[in-house]
Protein backbone atom coordinates (compact mmCIF):
# COMPACT_ATOMS: atom_id res chain seq x y z
CA UNK A 1 0.00 0.00 0.00
CA UNK A 2 1.61 3.27 -1.15
CA UNK A 3 0.57 6.71 -0.03
CA UNK A 4 2.69 8.84 -2.39
CA UNK A 5 3.85 9.30 -5.93
CA UNK A 6 5.71 11.76 -8.21
CA UNK A 7 9.29 13.04 -8.04
CA UNK A 8 11.72 11.64 -5.47
CA UNK A 9 14.31 13.77 -3.73
CA UNK A 10 15.65 11.26 -1.20
CA UNK A 11 19.10 10.49 0.22
CA UNK A 12 21.81 8.94 -1.89
CA UNK A 13 23.97 8.00 1.04
CA UNK A 14 24.39 8.66 4.74
CA UNK A 15 25.14 12.23 5.64
CA UNK A 16 24.42 13.62 2.14
CA UNK A 17 23.78 17.36 2.12
CA UNK A 18 20.28 18.72 1.72
CA UNK A 19 19.02 21.87 0.05
CA UNK A 20 17.81 24.78 2.15
CA UNK A 21 14.24 23.49 1.99
CA UNK A 22 15.12 20.19 3.67
CA UNK A 23 14.85 18.00 0.57
CA UNK A 24 17.56 15.69 -0.75
CA UNK A 25 19.19 15.72 -4.19
CA UNK A 26 17.06 14.20 -6.94
CA UNK A 27 20.05 12.11 -8.09
CA UNK A 28 19.31 9.65 -5.28
CA UNK A 29 16.08 8.27 -6.71
CA UNK A 30 17.75 4.97 -7.52
CA UNK A 31 18.59 4.30 -3.88
CA UNK A 32 14.94 4.24 -2.89
CA UNK A 33 13.85 2.44 -6.03
CA UNK A 34 16.37 -0.35 -5.41
CA UNK A 35 15.03 -0.79 -1.89
CA UNK A 36 11.41 -0.86 -3.00
CA UNK A 37 10.65 2.48 -1.35
CA UNK A 38 8.28 4.62 -3.46
CA UNK A 39 9.03 8.10 -4.69
CA UNK A 40 7.91 10.96 -2.52
CA UNK A 41 6.27 14.13 -3.79
CA UNK A 42 8.11 17.02 -2.14
CA UNK A 43 5.33 19.32 -0.99
CA UNK A 44 5.37 22.07 1.65
CA UNK A 45 3.91 19.53 4.10
CA UNK A 46 6.68 17.05 3.28
CA UNK A 47 9.33 19.73 3.90
CA UNK A 48 7.67 20.66 7.20
CA UNK A 49 7.91 17.02 8.35
CA UNK A 50 11.62 16.95 7.41
CA UNK A 51 12.31 20.13 9.38
CA UNK A 52 10.40 18.83 12.43
CA UNK A 53 12.43 15.62 12.46
CA UNK A 54 15.68 17.54 12.05
CA UNK A 55 14.79 19.72 15.04
CA UNK A 56 14.15 16.61 17.15
CA UNK A 57 17.51 15.15 16.10
CA UNK A 58 19.22 18.38 17.13
CA UNK A 59 17.38 18.39 20.47
CA UNK A 60 18.43 14.80 21.19
CA UNK A 61 22.01 15.79 20.45
CA UNK A 62 21.86 18.57 23.03
CA UNK A 63 19.97 16.67 25.73
CA UNK A 64 21.91 13.41 25.55
CA UNK A 65 25.55 13.94 26.25
CA UNK A 66 27.71 11.49 24.28
CA UNK A 67 30.16 9.29 26.17
CA UNK A 68 33.43 10.99 27.09
CA UNK A 69 36.82 9.66 25.98
CA UNK A 70 37.20 7.37 29.00
CA UNK A 71 33.71 5.93 28.54
CA UNK A 72 34.34 5.35 24.85
CA UNK A 73 37.48 3.38 25.68
CA UNK A 74 35.49 1.26 28.12
CA UNK A 75 32.72 0.72 25.55
CA UNK A 76 35.25 -0.28 22.89
CA UNK A 77 36.98 -2.76 25.22
CA UNK A 78 33.69 -4.29 26.40
CA UNK A 79 32.39 -4.59 22.86
CA UNK A 80 35.48 -6.37 21.60
CA UNK A 81 35.54 -8.73 24.58
CA UNK A 82 31.81 -9.45 24.28
CA UNK A 83 32.13 -10.24 20.57
CA UNK A 84 34.64 -12.98 21.44
CA UNK A 85 32.27 -14.37 24.10
CA UNK A 86 29.26 -14.31 21.77
CA UNK A 87 31.23 -16.19 19.12
CA UNK A 88 32.50 -18.78 21.58
CA UNK A 89 28.98 -19.39 22.94
CA UNK A 90 27.59 -19.93 19.45
CA UNK A 91 25.14 -17.04 19.72
CA UNK A 92 26.35 -15.37 16.52
CA UNK A 93 25.72 -18.54 14.50
CA UNK A 94 22.46 -19.33 16.32
CA UNK A 95 20.92 -16.10 17.68
CA UNK A 96 17.86 -17.94 18.99
CA UNK A 97 20.04 -19.79 21.50
CA UNK A 98 20.80 -16.41 23.13
CA UNK A 99 17.11 -15.95 24.06
CA UNK A 100 15.84 -18.42 26.68
CA UNK A 101 12.10 -18.89 27.02
CA UNK A 102 10.91 -16.49 29.76
CA UNK A 103 8.93 -18.07 32.60
CA UNK A 104 5.18 -17.50 32.29
CA UNK A 105 3.74 -14.49 34.08
CA UNK A 106 0.91 -15.90 36.18
CA UNK A 107 0.34 -13.57 39.12
CA UNK A 108 1.37 -9.96 38.48
CA UNK A 109 0.52 -7.19 40.93
CA UNK A 110 -2.51 -5.32 39.56
CA UNK A 111 -4.06 -2.20 41.01
CA UNK A 112 -6.78 0.16 39.72
CA UNK A 113 -5.80 3.65 38.66
CA UNK A 114 -6.65 6.46 36.27
CA UNK A 115 -4.73 7.74 33.27
CA UNK A 116 -5.56 10.07 30.40
CA UNK A 117 -9.09 10.45 31.80
CA UNK A 118 -9.73 6.70 31.78
CA UNK A 119 -9.99 3.93 34.32
CA UNK A 120 -7.01 1.65 33.91
CA UNK A 121 -5.09 -1.05 35.71
CA UNK A 122 -1.40 -0.81 36.56
CA UNK A 123 0.45 -4.07 36.16
CA UNK A 124 3.77 -4.68 37.87
CA UNK A 125 5.91 -7.82 38.00
CA UNK A 126 9.51 -8.89 38.63
CA UNK A 127 11.17 -8.90 35.23
CA UNK A 128 13.53 -11.74 36.06
CA UNK A 129 15.79 -10.82 33.15
CA UNK A 130 19.54 -11.22 33.64
CA UNK A 131 22.20 -10.87 30.97
CA UNK A 132 24.12 -14.12 30.42
CA UNK A 133 26.92 -14.86 32.86
CA UNK A 134 30.40 -14.03 31.67
CA UNK A 135 29.35 -11.20 29.35
CA UNK A 136 30.91 -7.75 29.95
CA UNK A 137 28.49 -5.17 31.30
CA UNK A 138 26.31 -7.75 33.06
CA UNK A 139 26.80 -6.43 36.59
CA UNK A 140 26.29 -2.84 35.51
CA UNK A 141 22.95 -3.69 33.90
CA UNK A 142 21.75 -5.61 36.93
CA UNK A 143 22.47 -2.59 39.15
CA UNK A 144 19.73 -0.56 37.45
CA UNK A 145 17.27 -1.33 40.24
CA UNK A 146 14.33 0.65 38.90
CA UNK A 147 14.53 -1.49 35.80
CA UNK A 148 14.11 -4.80 37.61
CA UNK A 149 10.30 -4.46 37.67
CA UNK A 150 8.33 -4.91 34.49
CA UNK A 151 5.37 -2.57 34.12
CA UNK A 152 2.34 -2.07 31.91
CA UNK A 153 -0.96 -0.21 31.80
CA UNK A 154 -4.07 -2.22 30.97
CA UNK A 155 -7.64 -1.48 29.91
CA UNK A 156 -9.89 -4.54 29.80
CA UNK A 157 -13.60 -5.16 29.61
CA UNK A 158 -15.49 -7.00 32.33
CA UNK A 159 -16.78 -9.53 29.83
CA UNK A 160 -14.35 -12.18 28.62
CA UNK A 161 -13.61 -13.55 25.16
CA UNK A 162 -12.13 -10.33 23.84
CA UNK A 163 -9.30 -9.66 21.42
CA UNK A 164 -6.19 -8.14 22.98
CA UNK A 165 -3.90 -5.52 21.49
CA UNK A 166 -0.44 -4.85 22.93
CA UNK A 167 1.10 -1.43 22.28
CA UNK A 168 4.86 -0.82 22.57
CA UNK A 169 6.09 2.76 22.77
CA UNK A 170 9.12 4.49 21.30
CA UNK A 171 12.26 6.08 22.67
CA UNK A 172 11.77 8.55 25.51
CA UNK A 173 8.16 7.54 26.09
CA UNK A 174 6.66 5.18 28.67
CA UNK A 175 4.32 7.73 30.27
CA UNK A 176 0.53 7.99 30.28
CA UNK A 177 0.72 10.08 27.10
CA UNK A 178 1.28 6.75 25.32
CA UNK A 179 -2.40 5.98 25.87
CA UNK A 180 -3.33 8.99 23.75
CA UNK A 181 -0.74 8.41 21.01
CA UNK A 182 -1.89 4.81 20.63
CA UNK A 183 -5.58 5.89 20.77
CA UNK A 184 -6.21 3.40 23.55
CA UNK A 185 -9.70 4.77 24.22
CA UNK A 186 -10.59 4.10 20.57
CA UNK A 187 -9.13 0.58 20.64
CA UNK A 188 -10.97 -0.18 23.87
CA UNK A 189 -14.33 1.54 23.51
CA UNK A 190 -14.92 1.64 19.75
CA UNK A 191 -13.15 -1.50 18.53
CA UNK A 192 -13.96 -3.52 21.65
CA UNK A 193 -10.39 -4.64 22.37
CA UNK A 194 -8.62 -5.18 25.65
CA UNK A 195 -5.40 -3.18 25.56
CA UNK A 196 -2.06 -3.57 27.31
CA UNK A 197 0.55 -0.82 26.96
CA UNK A 198 3.99 -2.15 27.84
CA UNK A 199 6.66 0.06 29.43
CA UNK A 200 10.13 -0.70 28.09
CA UNK A 201 13.35 -0.95 30.12
CA UNK A 202 14.74 2.36 31.43
CA UNK A 203 11.60 4.24 30.39
CA UNK A 204 8.84 5.88 32.41
CA UNK A 205 8.81 4.63 36.02
CA UNK A 206 11.65 2.25 35.11
CA UNK A 207 14.13 5.07 34.43
CA UNK A 208 17.44 5.15 36.24
CA UNK A 209 17.83 7.87 38.88
CA UNK A 210 18.71 11.38 37.74
CA UNK A 211 22.42 11.96 37.52
CA UNK A 212 23.19 8.53 36.11
CA UNK A 213 24.02 7.93 32.46
CA UNK A 214 21.88 4.79 32.12
CA UNK A 215 19.49 4.98 29.19
CA UNK A 216 18.14 2.90 26.34
CA UNK A 217 18.70 3.13 23.41
CA UNK A 218 22.30 4.13 23.97
CA UNK A 219 25.70 4.26 22.32
CA UNK A 220 26.88 2.01 25.15
CA UNK A 221 26.83 -1.20 23.09
CA UNK A 222 26.34 -3.79 25.86
CA UNK A 223 23.68 -1.69 27.59
CA UNK A 224 21.88 -1.38 24.27
CA UNK A 225 22.02 -5.11 23.57
CA UNK A 226 20.81 -5.84 27.12
CA UNK A 227 18.04 -3.27 26.77
CA UNK A 228 16.75 -4.88 23.58
CA UNK A 229 16.98 -8.38 25.04
CA UNK A 230 15.17 -7.39 28.24
CA UNK A 231 12.50 -5.50 26.31
CA UNK A 232 11.73 -8.63 24.27
CA UNK A 233 11.82 -10.76 27.44
CA UNK A 234 9.40 -8.50 29.32
CA UNK A 235 6.99 -8.21 26.40
CA UNK A 236 6.98 -11.99 25.99
CA UNK A 237 6.20 -12.39 29.70
CA UNK A 238 3.30 -9.96 29.32
CA UNK A 239 2.07 -11.94 26.31
CA UNK A 240 2.12 -15.10 28.43
CA UNK A 241 -0.14 -13.35 30.95
CA UNK A 242 -2.46 -12.12 28.19
CA UNK A 243 -2.81 -15.73 27.01
CA UNK A 244 -4.18 -16.67 30.45
CA UNK A 245 -7.02 -14.15 29.94
CA UNK A 246 -8.74 -16.28 27.27
CA UNK A 247 -8.13 -13.85 24.39
CA UNK A 248 -9.89 -14.43 21.09
CA UNK A 249 -6.70 -13.22 19.41
CA UNK A 250 -3.63 -11.08 20.06
CA UNK A 251 -2.14 -8.24 18.03
CA UNK A 252 1.05 -6.29 18.70
CA UNK A 253 1.65 -2.68 17.60
CA UNK A 254 4.97 -0.93 18.10
CA UNK A 255 6.26 2.53 17.19
CA UNK A 256 9.93 3.28 16.38
CA UNK A 257 11.92 1.51 19.11
CA UNK A 258 8.66 -0.27 19.94
CA UNK A 259 8.42 -1.34 16.30
CA UNK A 260 11.84 -2.94 16.59
CA UNK A 261 10.76 -4.80 19.73
CA UNK A 262 7.44 -5.86 18.19
CA UNK A 263 9.24 -7.32 15.18
CA UNK A 264 11.81 -9.06 17.38
CA UNK A 265 9.13 -10.55 19.64
CA UNK A 266 7.24 -11.83 16.60
CA UNK A 267 10.45 -13.56 15.53
CA UNK A 268 11.03 -15.14 18.94
CA UNK A 269 7.50 -16.27 19.82
CA UNK A 270 6.69 -19.87 18.95
CA UNK A 271 2.94 -19.22 19.02
CA UNK A 272 1.79 -17.08 16.07
CA UNK A 273 0.20 -13.69 16.60
CA UNK A 274 -2.95 -12.70 14.78
CA UNK A 275 -1.42 -9.34 13.82
CA UNK A 276 2.00 -7.74 14.20
CA UNK A 277 2.44 -4.16 13.01
CA UNK A 278 5.76 -2.31 13.43
CA UNK A 279 5.28 1.41 12.74
CA UNK A 280 8.33 3.40 11.53
CA UNK A 281 10.56 0.69 13.06
CA UNK A 282 14.29 0.81 13.59
CA UNK A 283 16.04 -2.41 12.55
CA UNK A 284 19.78 -1.59 12.68
CA UNK A 285 20.97 0.31 15.74
CA UNK A 286 24.71 0.37 14.91
CA UNK A 287 23.92 1.80 11.49
CA UNK A 288 21.42 4.24 12.99
CA UNK A 289 23.95 5.52 15.53
CA UNK A 290 26.64 5.95 12.87
CA UNK A 291 24.21 7.75 10.58
CA UNK A 292 22.98 10.20 13.21
CA UNK A 293 26.27 10.93 14.97
CA UNK A 294 28.51 13.91 14.19
CA UNK A 295 31.79 13.11 12.38
CA UNK A 296 33.98 13.28 15.49
CA UNK A 297 31.80 10.80 17.41
CA UNK A 298 31.43 8.59 14.34
CA UNK A 299 35.21 8.37 14.14
CA UNK A 300 35.39 7.15 17.74
CA UNK A 301 32.77 4.47 17.03
CA UNK A 302 34.40 3.11 13.88
CA UNK A 303 37.01 0.86 15.62
CA UNK A 304 34.33 -1.28 17.29
CA UNK A 305 31.54 -0.84 14.72
CA UNK A 306 31.87 -4.33 13.23
CA UNK A 307 31.87 -5.95 16.67
CA UNK A 308 28.81 -3.88 17.58
CA UNK A 309 27.07 -5.17 14.45
CA UNK A 310 27.88 -8.74 15.46
CA UNK A 311 26.45 -8.28 18.96
CA UNK A 312 23.32 -6.55 17.71
CA UNK A 313 22.71 -9.29 15.14
CA UNK A 314 21.80 -11.59 18.04
CA UNK A 315 18.96 -9.25 19.07
CA UNK A 316 17.94 -8.13 15.58
CA UNK A 317 14.48 -8.82 14.13
CA UNK A 318 16.30 -9.49 10.85
CA UNK A 319 17.84 -12.63 12.39
CA UNK A 320 14.51 -14.39 12.97
CA UNK A 321 11.60 -15.58 10.84
CA UNK A 322 8.25 -15.01 12.59
CA UNK A 323 5.85 -17.86 13.20
CA UNK A 324 3.15 -15.26 12.47
CA UNK A 325 1.87 -15.73 8.92
CA UNK A 326 2.94 -13.25 6.24
CA UNK A 327 -0.69 -12.21 5.78
CA UNK A 328 -0.81 -11.24 9.49
CA UNK A 329 2.30 -9.06 9.22
CA UNK A 330 2.21 -5.40 8.16
CA UNK A 331 4.59 -2.43 8.33
CA UNK A 332 4.35 1.37 8.27
CA UNK A 333 7.14 3.63 7.02
CA UNK A 334 7.50 7.41 6.69
CA UNK A 335 8.90 8.70 3.41
CA UNK A 336 10.04 11.97 5.01
CA UNK A 337 11.40 10.29 8.15
CA UNK A 338 14.76 11.73 9.18
CA UNK A 339 15.06 9.72 12.41
CA UNK A 340 14.35 6.22 11.06
CA UNK A 341 15.59 6.12 7.47
CA UNK A 342 13.02 4.35 5.25
CA UNK A 343 15.71 2.72 3.08
CA UNK A 344 18.24 1.67 5.73
CA UNK A 345 15.83 0.79 8.54
CA UNK A 346 12.29 0.01 7.30
CA UNK A 347 12.85 -1.56 3.87
CA UNK A 348 15.14 -4.36 5.18
CA UNK A 349 12.39 -5.59 7.52
CA UNK A 350 9.86 -5.47 4.69
CA UNK A 351 12.16 -7.62 2.54
CA UNK A 352 12.99 -10.00 5.39
CA UNK A 353 9.30 -10.44 6.13
CA UNK A 354 8.60 -11.41 2.51
CA UNK A 355 7.11 -8.07 1.53
CA UNK A 356 3.85 -8.00 3.53
CA UNK A 357 1.41 -5.13 3.14
CA UNK A 358 3.12 -1.83 3.87
CA UNK A 359 1.84 1.72 4.21
CA UNK A 360 4.31 4.35 3.04
CA UNK A 361 2.95 7.70 4.20
CA UNK A 362 4.36 11.04 2.96
CA UNK A 363 5.39 12.26 6.41
CA UNK A 364 8.14 12.21 9.00
CA UNK A 365 8.82 10.39 12.23
CA UNK A 366 6.77 12.71 14.41
CA UNK A 367 4.01 12.97 11.84
CA UNK A 368 2.65 9.50 12.49
CA UNK A 369 0.66 10.77 15.50
CA UNK A 370 -1.55 13.02 13.37
CA UNK A 371 -2.20 10.89 10.29
CA UNK A 372 -5.73 9.69 9.58
CA UNK A 373 -4.42 7.35 6.85
CA UNK A 374 -2.22 5.59 9.42
CA UNK A 375 -5.09 5.28 11.90
CA UNK A 376 -7.33 3.84 9.18
CA UNK A 377 -4.58 1.40 8.21
CA UNK A 378 -4.20 0.17 11.80
CA UNK A 379 -7.95 -0.27 12.22
CA UNK A 380 -8.24 -2.14 8.95
CA UNK A 381 -5.39 -4.48 9.82
CA UNK A 382 -6.92 -5.23 13.22
CA UNK A 383 -10.33 -5.90 11.66
CA UNK A 384 -8.75 -8.10 9.00
CA UNK A 385 -7.10 -10.12 11.79
CA UNK A 386 -10.40 -10.52 13.62
CA UNK A 387 -9.17 -8.37 16.53
CA UNK A 388 -12.22 -6.15 16.88
CA UNK A 389 -15.76 -6.57 18.17
CA UNK A 390 -17.32 -4.24 15.58
Secondary structure, DSSP 8 states (H G I E B T S, - for coil): -B---S-----SSTT--B-TTS-B-GGGHHHHHHHT-------HHHHHHHHHHHHHHHHHHHHS----HHHHHHHHHHHHHHHHHHHHHTTTT-GGGGS---------EEEEEEETTEEEEEEEEE------TT-TTHHHHHT-GGGGEEEEEEE--SSSS-EEEEEE--TT--STHHHHHTTHHIIIIIS--EEEEEE-TTSGGG---TT----SS-S-HHHHHHHHHHHHHHHHHHHHHHGGG--SEEEEEEETHHHHHHHHHHHH-SS--SEEEEES----HHHHHHHHS-HHHHHHHHTTHHHHHHHHHTT-GGG---SS-GGGEEEEEETT-SSS-IIIIIHHHHHHTTS-EEEEESS-SGGGGG-HHHHHHHHHHHHHTT----
